[in-house]
Each structure stands twice: as structure tokens, then as C-alpha cells.
């Protein structure tokens, strides 16, 4: 009877995992294959492989939307926002995790509340602030906004990881003559690579895929980011489904590459319960 229960349990787990994979990967594969189909093939039958694998839709997508320009802007915005977010907030998270001062709990609570505020509620005040500071329609304005919106998540992930690092490591470094900054740079940061990888991936995905603020806080094609490219495939270009699917693939490919590259760090950072020396 015990063996039967084990077999049934394994079958149910297998079916559950298979269902999750199909739900997650199925739409992506459908969009990928559709990006090589003609409109006639897409409208006649959504399933199945294209008759001929042609890159015509990708060429059309480049003509309809200024994708190369948006690609460059997205790389600058997402790259700089990710680097500054992780670099600056790792230090803030370390201080929050390791030191006690008046108002520490208040600051932690404020960071946690930031996770609950919907972005749409901040559109108007952010627009007015960026306009007043002359940062509207600038890449630096978008970078500042994305750093700020990634702040609660980065602080939460990294401070939780720092709390799991034994204080004896720092005390040993201090006894050997290391100062605060050297201890943080040579002892803490190498250990915290999983947390940094997790925070970097989350911040990059936020900055790369965000649409609402990119649309509101920019007005010219020279400053807009890649998700805005999909906006071009509405209105008069709405019937060109093949080009729209091709543009969608171009938008999501970097996100997938970054996640795959840092996959091990993300898993380690999210499941970290012990210190790896």
C-alpha cells in the first residue's frame, strides 16, 4: 500500500510540474512560431509550425517601429539602473541588517510599505516631479525612477541575506586589521553574490519590461525604451500580427538571456538559509 501511495504521489507531482511547464512555456513557443508565420497562417490556424521559417516579420517589425533605437535606450537604462541599484542599496541593506540606530524599524517598515504601493498611483506626482526637475523625456529620469522602484525589493532581498551571515566573520576581519569598508568589500560582498544576483535580475527585469512609466515620462523616440515598440503595432499596424509577434520576441529575448545567465545565483539567493564560504 505504501508503494502505491509513492507511485501515485510521483505521478501527481509529475502531472503538476508538466502542467506548470506547459502553461509557462506554451505561450512563449506559440509567439515564437507565430513570429515566422504569415498573417494568413496565423488567422487560419494558431497551432502548428510555419510552412516556411522566414525572417520577413522581423524585418517588417524593424521598419514599423524604431526598435534599434529603443534597444540602445533599454540597454543603457536597464544596465545603469541595475548597477546603481545593487551597488548603492547593498550598502544600505548591510547597514540595516548589521547596525542598530534610532528609527531603524521605521525605515524597514517604510521599505516594506513601498512594495504595496501601485505604480499607477504615482504616475501624476512622478510626472510633475520629473517635469519640475527638467528630467522629463530623459534617460537619467527613467534610471532614477527604476532605481527607486527597485529599492524595496533589493533592500528586502539583500538585508535578509546579510542577516544570515555570521557576525564572527566580520569580527575576525576587524581583529586582522580590516576597516569597515574593506570588510564589506572583501568579506561580505563575495559571500553575498547570490543575493546580489537575485536583486540584479529583479531590477533588470523591472527596468527592461516596464511600460507605464516609460510611456508617461518620455515623449520622443530618442529617449523611449523597447516595450514602447509594441505600442506601434496597434492602430494602423494592428493587422500585422506576424510583425507584432516578431517584435514581442525581440523584446523578451534579453530578459530570458539575463535570467538564464544568473539562474544559479537567483535560486541560491532566494533559498539561502546557510552561509557559503
N, C-alpha and C positions, 0 to 999 in steps of 0.2 A: 504493500500500500504506500509505503514511503517512497519507493522508486517511481510509482505512478504520479505522486504529487510533484516530485522533482521534474519529471518529464513534462507534466502539464505546466508547471511554473516556467520552465525554459521555453516552451512553445509560446506561452503568453508574452514573455519578455521579448522573444524574437519577433512576434507579430507587432508588438507595441513599437519596438525600435524600427521595424520595417515601415510601419505607418508614418512615424515621425520623419524618416528619411524621404519617403515619397512626398509628404506634404511640404518638406523643406526644399528638396532638390527638384521636384517635379516642375513647379512653375519656372524655375531658372532654366531648366533644359528646354521647356516649351518656348520660352522667349528666345533662347539661343538658336534653336532650329528655325523658329519663325523669322529670325533676322536674315536667313538665307533664302526665304521663300518669296515668291511674287505675291502681290495682293490677291490675285485670283486663287492661288493655292491656299492662302490664309483664310479667305472667305468661304472657299468650298469645303475645307476640312481642316480643323485646327490641329488635329493629331497627325502623326506620321512625319517622315523625313522629307526634306525638299527634293524635288526631282533633280535639280542641279544645284550644287553648292556654289553660289555666286556672291561676290563681294559688292555687287551693284548697290544694294541697300546701304552699305557703309559709305560708299562714295556719295550717294544721294543725301545721306544724313549730314555729311561734311558740307554739302552745298546749301542745305536748308538752314542749318544753324552754324554759328561760328565756333564749332567745337574745339579746334586747336587753340584759339584764344582763351576759351573758357578752361581748357585743360591746364594751360600755363597758370592761370589765376588760381585754380583749385590747388595745384601743387604748391604754389607759394603760400596760400592762406592755410591749407591743412598742415603743411610741413612746419611753418613757423609757429603756428598756434600750438601744435603738438609739442615741439621742442621747448617753447617757453612755458607751456602749461606744466609739463613734467619737471622741468628744471627748477622753476620757481616754487611750485607747490610741494615738491618733495621736501624742500627745506622747511616750509610751513608745517607740513604734516609731521615732520620729525620733531619739531618744537612742541607741537600739540601732544604728540604721543609720549614725549620724554620729560617734559618740564611742567611744573605746576605754577600757575600765577592767577591772580585775581581776575575773574571773568572768563577763565578757560572753558568752563562748561557752557557759558552763554555763547561763546564763539562756536563751539561744536554744535550747539543746538541750531544756531543760525545757518551753519553749513548744511545741516540736515534738512532744515526747512526749505533751503534752496532747491532740493530735489523735488519738492511738491508744487513749486510754482510753475504753471503752464507758460510756455513761451509766448503764446498769443496774447496773454495779459500784459506783456512787457513791450509789445510792438510799438505802441504810441509813445510811451516815455523814452524808449531807446531811440526812436526816430528823432524826437525833439532834442535829445541829448547829443546825438551824433551830428545833427544839423548845427546846433549851437557851437559845438567844438570844431566845426568845419571838417568832420570826418565822414560825412555822408558821401557815398559814392567813392570810397577809398578802400584799398585792400587792408590798410592798417586798421581801419574802423571795424571791418569784419573780423580781423585777427583778435582784436581786443574783446569783441563780443563773444567769440567762440572760446577764448581763454576763460572768460568769466562764467560762461555756461558750463564749462567742463570742470570748474572749480569744486563744486560739492562732491562729484563722483571721484575725482582724483584725491581729494583730501580724505574721503572715506576709505578708499582702497589702500592708500599708502599709509595712513595713520594706523589702520587696523593691522597692517603687516609689520610696521615698526614696533607695535606693542608686543608682538610675538618674538622679537629678537631679545635674547638675554642681555640684561644690563652689564653682566660680567665682562662681555666683550669690550664694551666701551671703557669700563673701569681698568681693564688690563692695558688698553691703549693709552689711557691717561697716565698710568704708572710708568709706561715706557717713554713718556715724554711727549706724546701726541697732544696737540691742542684740539679745541672743539671742531674747527673746520677740517683739520687733517683727519680726525677720527671719522667724521661724517663722510669725507671723500674716499678714504682708503679702506674703511672697515664697513660702514653701514651701507653705502651705495652698492658695492659689489654683491652684498647679501640680498639687497632689495631689488635685484634685477627682475624677478618675476612680477613684483608689484608695479615696477616701472613699465614693464612690457604691457601689463594689463591696462594701466592708465593711459599709455601711449596709444594703444589700439582703440580704446573707447573714445579718446579725444579726437583721433584721426577720423574715425567713422562719423563722429558728430560734425566735424568741420567739413568733411568731404561730401556728406549726403544731405546736409541741411539746406532747405529750400526757402522757408518762410522769411528768415532774416536776410538771406542773400537777395531775395526779390525786393524786399522793402527798403533795405539800406543801400542798394545800388541802383543806378539808373542807366548807365552806359555799358555797352558791350565790352569795353576795355577793362572794366572792373568786375564784371559778373563772373560767377563760378559755374561749374559744369552742370549741376542739377537744373539750372535755369535753361539749359539747352533743350530739355524735354518740353519746355513751355512753347517752343517754336513749332512743335508738332501738333498743336491744337489749331483752332480756327481754320485757315485756308489749307493747311497741310494735314488736317486730321485724317484724311482718307489714305494717306501713305503709311500704312501700318508696318510694312517691311522696314522702311527707313526709321520709323519710330522705335521698333524693336532693336534695330541696329544701334541707335543712339543710346537706348537703355543699357545694352551690353557694354558699350564704351564707358558709360558712367559707373557701372558696378564692378568692372574688372579690377581697378586699383584697390578697392575695398577688400575684395577676395584675396588678392595677392598679399596685401599687408597682413591680413588675418592669418593666412597660411604661413607666412614668414615668421610671425610671432606667436603661433599657435601654442607651442610648448610653454612659453612664458605666461600666456594668458591662463592656461589651465593651472599652472603652478601657482600663479598669483591668486586666483580665485579659490583654490583649495588648500592654500598654505596653512598648515597647522603646526609645522615644526621648522626649525631653522636649519638651513643647508649651509654648511661651512664651505 
